[in-house]
């Protein structure tokens, strides 16, 4: 099975900061990667798919990049609504696998 | 607008079964695959499998084969997930999630709409 590793597991940042989260795959997954945002007690929300395609309605401060085994999610200017946990998910294989999550906290 | 509304919280004893429903609205139910994903308390997300609401075909994650059953009732646009032989470590929030799909109606394994989640607690 493909393993997905996110780093860091927790990130402390301030409003207005540029934030970058990394996701690494144990083998190449081309660009078959999605990013989700989850707030406490809520369902995940799709942000990015195919590594860099922004889902409709998602603010442009979110962007994704990478291919192969290394990917990043960047928030260009962190807003109060962005404090949440972020998950990457590979869909290169028949069994989608999620990363362990990165919690973005208020500094 | 697309909505997925799940059934309410359940408390079950070890060894019992649970069946969670997911009622879809705002789109053509048979046009998009439906997935089930679970999340144990304080843990990450775990994909369980999908159902093709059009054909009824299913694909389960290897871990859940023989243990989970996904069905649907197209007359009421509802998908179901039944998990049997429950154990305490099956305590989790269970989500249904719609597949984004492609222009040919096939799955992409990208989850664009999610239900609100159903907490299943397994305790003696």
Boltz contact constraints between the chains, C-beta under 6 A:
constraints:
  - contact:
      token1: [A, 34]
      token2: [B, 110]
      max_distance: 6.0
  - contact:
      token1: [A, 43]
      token2: [B, 95]
      max_distance: 6.0
  - contact:
      token1: [A, 43]
      token2: [B, 114]
      max_distance: 6.0
  - contact:
      token1: [A, 43]
      token2: [B, 117]
      max_distance: 6.0
  - contact:
      token1: [A, 44]
      token2: [B, 114]
      max_distance: 6.0
  - contact:
      token1: [A, 46]
      token2: [B, 112]
      max_distance: 6.0
  - contact:
      token1: [A, 49]
      token2: [B, 110]
      max_distance: 6.0
  - contact:
      token1: [A, 87]
      token2: [B, 45]
      max_distance: 6.0
  - contact:
      token1: [A, 91]
      token2: [B, 109]
      max_distance: 6.0
  - contact:
      token1: [A, 95]
      token2: [B, 61]
      max_distance: 6.0
  - contact:
      token1: [A, 96]
      token2: [B, 47]
      max_distance: 6.0
  - contact:
      token1: [A, 96]
      token2: [B, 109]
      max_distance: 6.0
  - contact:
      token1: [A, 98]
      token2: [B, 44]
      max_distance: 6.0
  - contact:
      token1: [A, 98]
      token2: [B, 45]
      max_distance: 6.0
  - contact:
      token1: [A, 100]
      token2: [B, 44]
      max_distance: 6.0
  - contact:
      token1: [A, 101]
      token2: [B, 44]
      max_distance: 6.0
